[in-house]
Amino acid sequence: MLKTFHSKLSIWINRLDTSPRRKVWHNFRETLLTYEESYLARLNYPHHNAVNHGLVQVARDYPWCSARWFEEMGDPARIKTIYGFKYDQIKVEDDYSIAPEW
């Protein structure tokens, strides 16, 4: 199901951007999480990715990050719980370089 979804979505996005054959889902992989702590750490990870790359000092300041929405829309207990989980041991292939305009 995901393969079909990603394929159709990629074609649609590339058509909108007039960028045929561009890879959109080139780094997608699915992981079975068996521990709640792993799940919560992975929820925390993308919020702080821009901070880890040195783009901003506070995650909510990065305009393309969901951190601001999460902090404004989530309930305080859930935010505190998710932000409390360390994500430094998550092994994610993340070798993207930062664009010069940042």
Order of alpha helices (4+ residues) and beta strands (2+ residues): alpha-alpha-alpha-alpha-alpha
